[in-house]
């Protein structure tokens, strides 16, 4: 096993998706107790084209790529667990697209427009102060949302699998054999987690939008309305995502540095909600997925 490869993953329905350089795997615990694994060779866009590896470009590309892979893995895990094969029909595709659009629109409404609208009632002219307050409201909404969904039984199990993913990745990163006993002792919190990425994005957005809003609304004299502010934030969202990705990459690379630990600590706090202590059989699924991903990666190396 090549410890130089970076491993990452995502919890799905009763399972875990793992990805390493050159390999991808999805393992799901079926209702009969067996583990069903799908694996294949996988090469990220950044590995196919040098342009996609450029700083800031790689963040946007990686975000879109992981969103697509994550949604696909989630759908496949549902098919495996519920033993229902998707027909691949136009109707199924349309339902998936509409579901994604609805979820995206709801996220924009709840975490962007409503915080902006509520803050606008205070008529704050200073853009930094406005975005600090709007960011605080957005942060509060996000915390309430996470706490609320974490009480749902199926989501709680998803968060337990999320914890299993982190423990397994930690065991690998520390050069240990991938066994349940070795993985069990590690933390469920990881600095490269997508939850930390969300927190870093929230903080980056406050500072970045304060600067951009000053240019748009004060220097260019664009009417300062909640709708204009929302459009402005949506247009520049890719830059915020790119900046956040670079910061998260640095945090993951130097996560043992005391200063970095302090900076990523608020993001780690998020994971007290989004990760839970897993059962041993969940860790088994995570190990099966990561081993399968490495197997595919080794196949590619031997070609």
MOWO-V565097 format. One line per field, one symbol per residue. psi: psi as a letter, one per 20 degrees, with the letter a starting at -180 (. if undefined). burial: + if it has 9 or more other ideal C-beta (glycine too) atoms within 8 Angstrom, else -. A space follows every 50 residues. Layout:
BEGIN
psi: ???
burial: ???
END
This chain:
BEGIN
psi: poiiqpqrapqaokappqproiqqqppporhjiqppppqqqppqhhihph hiiqqgghggggggghgghggghgghhggggjloppijrhggggggghgg gggghhggggifgghggghhhilphphggghgghhggggggggggghghi ipghhghghghghhgggggggghjkqqnrgghhhirqipphjqhghgggh ggghgggghggghggghghikppnqhghgggghggjghhgggghggghgg ghhkiiphghhghighhhhhiigiqqprrhhhhgggggggghghghghgh hi.
burial: ----+-++++++++++++++-+++++++++----+-+++-++-+-+---- -+---++++++++-++--+++-+++++++++----------++--+---+ ------++++++++++++++------+--++++++-+++-+++-+++--+ ----++++++++++++++++++---+-+++-+++-+-++++++-++++++ +++++++++++++++++--------+-+++-+++-+--++++++++++-+ ++--+----++--+--++-++-++++-+---+++++++++++++++++++ ---
END
